[in-house]
């Protein structure tokens, strides 16, 4: 597994797209943020409601989660499913998420 680690706006998405072009399979994270133009549910992210996200979290589905407070004062949540951490894949994670993944992958 390859993990692209960095804060927001550091080029992780661009690097991920380059690796996909080379044949790497991405891990598709879950998010509660609104879908942007051109994004595809299940390909770019698994877009879920806040209630769906919390249900998945309560069922211990996620290996790591992160929350961001955005300018609108909304909170956007992101999570990586445990089952997706198998095989040769590439993922994006921030430094906080990496700490959680280190606990998960021993």
C-alpha positions, 0 to 999 in steps of 0.5 A: 500500500502507498499512502500519500500523506500531507495537509490539505492543498499539498498536491496529494490528489494530483499525485494520486491521479498520476499513480492511477495513470500508472495502474495503481488502484486507489482506495476510495474514502468516505466523505460527508462533504458535498460532491463537486462537479465532475466527481463520481460517487464510488469512484472519487469518494463514497459520498454519504450523509452525516447520519450514514457516516456516524452509523459506519463509524459506530459499526467500527467500519473505519480504520481512520477518520478525520474532520475539517471545519470549513469556512461555512462552519460545516464539518466535513468528515472523511474516513477510510474503511478497514476492508480497503486496506488490503492489497496493493493500493494507494490512498490519501491521508492527512497526518492525523489519519496516519497516526490512526492507521499506524495503530491499525496496521501493526 
